[in-house]
Amino acid sequence: MSDLGEQLGFHDLVNFNTRHDRKLDLIFTDISDYKIPQKLAPLAANDHCCIYLPSKGMTCSNYIKVKCRLVTPERKNYVLLDLAMQDWSIITVRHDKPEWITPSIEKSIKARDASLHAGKQK
Protein backbone atom coordinates (compact mmCIF):
# COMPACT_ATOMS: atom_id res chain seq x y z
CA MET A 1 0.00 0.00 0.00
CA SER A 2 2.83 2.40 0.79
CA ASP A 3 4.30 1.80 -2.70
CA LEU A 4 1.01 2.94 -4.25
CA GLY A 5 0.95 5.96 -1.97
CA GLU A 6 4.48 6.91 -2.98
CA GLN A 7 3.62 6.54 -6.68
CA LEU A 8 0.70 8.94 -6.20
CA GLY A 9 2.77 11.38 -4.15
CA PHE A 10 1.20 10.53 -0.78
CA HIS A 11 2.88 9.50 2.44
CA ASP A 12 1.49 7.54 5.38
CA LEU A 13 1.43 9.52 8.61
CA VAL A 14 0.84 6.53 10.92
CA ASN A 15 4.14 5.15 12.21
CA PHE A 16 2.83 2.71 14.84
CA ASN A 17 0.81 -0.53 15.08
CA THR A 18 -2.91 0.10 15.27
CA ARG A 19 -4.17 -3.40 16.10
CA HIS A 20 -2.08 -5.65 18.31
CA ASP A 21 1.22 -6.14 16.47
CA ARG A 22 -0.05 -4.98 13.06
CA LYS A 23 -0.48 -1.63 11.36
CA LEU A 24 -3.95 -1.87 9.78
CA ASP A 25 -5.07 1.77 9.88
CA LEU A 26 -3.36 4.23 7.57
CA ILE A 27 -3.59 7.95 6.92
CA PHE A 28 -2.35 8.91 3.45
CA THR A 29 -1.92 12.56 2.55
CA ASP A 30 0.09 14.88 0.37
CA ILE A 31 -0.27 17.72 2.90
CA SER A 32 2.89 18.33 4.88
CA ASP A 33 1.26 20.56 7.52
CA TYR A 34 0.26 17.77 9.88
CA LYS A 35 1.79 16.89 13.21
CA ILE A 36 2.64 13.30 14.06
CA PRO A 37 -0.51 11.23 14.78
CA GLN A 38 -1.03 10.09 18.32
CA LYS A 39 -2.09 6.59 19.35
CA LEU A 40 -5.14 6.56 21.64
CA ALA A 41 -6.98 3.75 23.40
CA PRO A 42 -9.67 1.82 21.49
CA LEU A 43 -13.30 2.86 21.82
CA ALA A 44 -15.82 0.45 23.37
CA ALA A 45 -15.26 -3.17 22.28
CA ASN A 46 -13.20 -2.22 19.23
CA ASP A 47 -9.71 -3.74 19.14
CA HIS A 48 -8.27 -1.05 16.84
CA CYS A 49 -6.63 1.88 18.55
CA CYS A 50 -7.93 5.35 17.81
CA ILE A 51 -5.72 7.77 15.94
CA TYR A 52 -5.70 11.46 16.78
CA LEU A 53 -4.31 13.67 14.05
CA PRO A 54 -3.59 17.20 15.25
CA SER A 55 -2.95 19.76 12.53
CA LYS A 56 -0.47 22.59 12.26
CA GLY A 57 -1.95 25.92 11.31
CA MET A 58 -5.12 24.50 9.79
CA THR A 59 -7.95 26.53 11.20
CA CYS A 60 -11.55 26.99 10.16
CA SER A 61 -10.52 29.93 8.01
CA ASN A 62 -8.54 27.51 5.81
CA TYR A 63 -11.65 25.57 4.85
CA ILE A 64 -13.42 26.11 1.56
CA LYS A 65 -17.18 26.55 1.55
CA VAL A 66 -18.95 24.19 -0.81
CA LYS A 67 -22.41 24.74 -2.17
CA CYS A 68 -24.78 21.80 -1.93
CA ARG A 69 -26.86 20.78 -4.87
CA LEU A 70 -30.56 21.27 -4.53
CA VAL A 71 -32.36 17.93 -4.49
CA THR A 72 -35.72 18.43 -6.11
CA PRO A 73 -38.39 15.84 -6.93
CA GLU A 74 -37.54 16.35 -10.61
CA ARG A 75 -33.87 15.51 -10.03
CA LYS A 76 -34.84 12.45 -7.98
CA ASN A 77 -37.01 11.30 -10.88
CA TYR A 78 -34.05 11.65 -13.26
CA VAL A 79 -32.00 9.36 -11.02
CA LEU A 80 -34.84 6.83 -10.78
CA LEU A 81 -35.31 6.93 -14.56
CA ASP A 82 -31.60 6.36 -15.08
CA LEU A 83 -31.68 3.39 -12.70
CA ALA A 84 -34.74 1.96 -14.45
CA MET A 85 -32.98 2.13 -17.81
CA GLN A 86 -29.96 0.10 -16.62
CA ASP A 87 -29.53 -3.50 -17.74
CA TRP A 88 -29.81 -5.31 -14.42
CA SER A 89 -29.62 -8.78 -16.02
CA ILE A 90 -25.82 -8.64 -15.83
CA ILE A 91 -25.96 -8.41 -12.02
CA THR A 92 -25.25 -11.75 -10.36
CA VAL A 93 -26.27 -12.73 -6.87
CA ARG A 94 -24.15 -15.07 -4.80
CA HIS A 95 -26.29 -17.91 -3.43
CA ASP A 96 -23.59 -19.92 -1.71
CA LYS A 97 -22.41 -18.82 1.69
CA PRO A 98 -18.82 -18.36 2.82
CA GLU A 99 -17.34 -21.29 4.73
CA TRP A 100 -16.92 -19.22 7.88
CA ILE A 101 -20.71 -18.78 8.23
CA THR A 102 -21.49 -21.44 10.82
CA PRO A 103 -24.98 -22.55 11.87
CA SER A 104 -24.71 -20.45 15.05
CA ILE A 105 -23.82 -17.36 13.00
CA GLU A 106 -26.77 -18.04 10.67
CA LYS A 107 -29.04 -18.33 13.72
CA SER A 108 -27.75 -15.01 15.06
CA ILE A 109 -28.27 -13.32 11.69
CA LYS A 110 -31.85 -14.60 11.50
CA ALA A 111 -32.54 -13.41 15.07
CA ARG A 112 -31.09 -9.98 14.26
CA ASP A 113 -33.16 -9.69 11.08
CA ALA A 114 -36.32 -10.77 12.92
CA SER A 115 -35.68 -8.14 15.62
CA LEU A 116 -35.14 -5.45 13.01
CA HIS A 117 -38.30 -6.49 11.15
CA ALA A 118 -40.33 -6.51 14.38
CA GLY A 119 -39.05 -3.04 15.27
CA LYS A 120 -40.17 -1.62 11.92
CA GLN A 121 -43.74 -2.87 12.36
CA LYS A 122 -44.34 -0.97 15.60
N, C-alpha and C positions, 0 to 999 in steps of 0.2 A: 504494500500500500504506500509506503514511503517513497518507493521508486516512482510511482505514478504521480504523487504529490510533487516531487522534485521536477519531473518532466513538465508539469503544469505551472511550475513556479511557486508552489506552496510549500510550507514547512509545517511540521507537526509541533505544536507547543507542549504537548504532554510528554514529560520525561520520567514518568514513574508508572508502576504497575497499578492498574485500576480494578483488577479483580484477582484476588489471591496473588499468585506469582506470574500473572499475565497482564499485558497491556492491551485491553480490548477497546477502550474508549479513546478516541483521537480528536484533536482539534486542529484542522488544517486551515491555514490562512496565508495570505500574501501581505497582510498588514504587519508592519514591524513595531507598531506602537502598542504592544501588549506587554504586560508584566508576565512573569513566570506563573503558570497556573498553580494553584494550591490544592493539595489532596485533603478532602474532608471525609468525615465518616459517612457510611451509607445511610440512606433514609429508610425507615420502616424495615421490612423484611428483605429489602434488596441487598444483594451481595456485591454490587458494584459500588465503588466509592464515588462520592460526589466530587465534581471538579469546579472550583471557583476560579474564574478568570477575571482578575482586576484589570482595568485598562489604564493606560497612561494618557492623560490629556484628552480623552474622548468624553465630552460632556454632551448634554442634550442639544446644545447649540450646533454640534457637529452633524446632527441627524438631518436627513432630507425629508421633507414632507411629501407624501405620495397621495395623489387623489385616488379615491376608490371609484370604481365603475358603478354606475347606477344599474341595479338589477330590476328590470321592469318585467311585467308579465309577458310582453312581446319578446323580450330577449330570452326569457325562460322557454318560451314556445319554440324559438329558433334552435335552442339546444336540444329540446325534446324531438324536434323534427329531424335534426342531424342524427341523433341516436337511432331514431326509427328507420332512417335510410341506410344504416350500416348493415353489412352482411354478417349476421350473427351465427351463420351456419359453420363458420370456420373456428368458432370457439369450442374448445373441448373441455369436458368436465371429468375430473379424476374420480373414478368410482372405487378404486382400491384404497385401502387405508395404509398409512405408514406402519412399519413393523413395531415401532415403539408405542403405538396406541394399544394398550392392554385392555382387557375387559373392564377393569376397575376404572380406567380413564374414560372409557366409553360411558360407563354408568354415571360418572361424575358430570360428563358433558351433557348427558340427557337430563340429569337432575337440574343442572344450571339452566338449560334451555326451557325446561318446564317451569322453573321459578320465574324466569324472565317473561315467559308467555302469560303466566298467571298474573304477574304484576301489571301487564299491559291491559288486562281485561277489567281491572278495578276502576 
